[in-house]
Amino acid sequence: MSPASQPTVLLVEDEPAQREVLSYNLEAEGFRVVQAVDGEEAMLMVEEATPDIIVLDWMLPNVSGIEVCRRLKMNPETRGIAIIMLSARAEEVDRVRGLETGADDYVIKPYSVVELMARVRAQLRRTRPSTVGLVLEFGDIRLDTETHRVYRADKVLKLGPTEFRLLTTFMEKPGRVWSRDQLLDRVWGRDIYVDTRTVDVHIGRLRKVLMQHGGEDPLRTVRGAGYALG
């Protein structure tokens, strides 16, 4: 899996030993891991890293994990990020509170790392289906992530690697507006410097291929914000 297509996990844990173990295992599973040690840093990292999944400890300095979860799920731009809450609170009322705040899963400490990895993968199937070889569909467009083939109205479309990753990103979250910087991170990777105008060039190429056999333009340009599918 190329660095640009690696799913990103934001690990928010203030205990160094726990953070090291989880980071090691997440990276071994093929994830790109970014870390935060408290709630305030976690909120900043969400903006910078655009994670697919957040593994979030309940008890954190400054801003608690439950408050971080509440804020993210109230924000339309971040509510789609999967959140797995880690907590030593085993009472049913605490689990219910965590889930009602918006957590997608709730794992009680001490936990099995193997089980936690399985839960992360389960959330990934929902948030980044392309990474597990699923077929994505939007209108008359069908994208097979395993064979890397794209069809529109049953006609095969030939896309370059960059345009394929762009379309995959759009089809995973139809309707979401992606900024140019977010597309650069997701499609090209955070460690590669590319001018934001390059995004516009590849969007133009993608549009041309998608419309080569007719049909309406499925991509939407949102002035001052970015691009969206549908």
Secondary structure, DSSP 8 states (H G I E B T S, - for coil): --GGGS-EEEEE-S-HHHHHHHHHHHHHTT-EEEEESSHHHHHHHHHHH--SEEEEESS-SSS-HHHHHHHHHHSTTTTTSEEEEEES--SHHHHHHHHHTT-SEEEESS--HHHHHHHHHHHHHHH-GGGGT-EEEETTEEEETTTTEEEETTEEE---HHHHHHHHHHHHSTT--B-HHHHIIIII-TTS---HHHHHHHHHHHHHHHTTT-----EEEETTTEEEE-
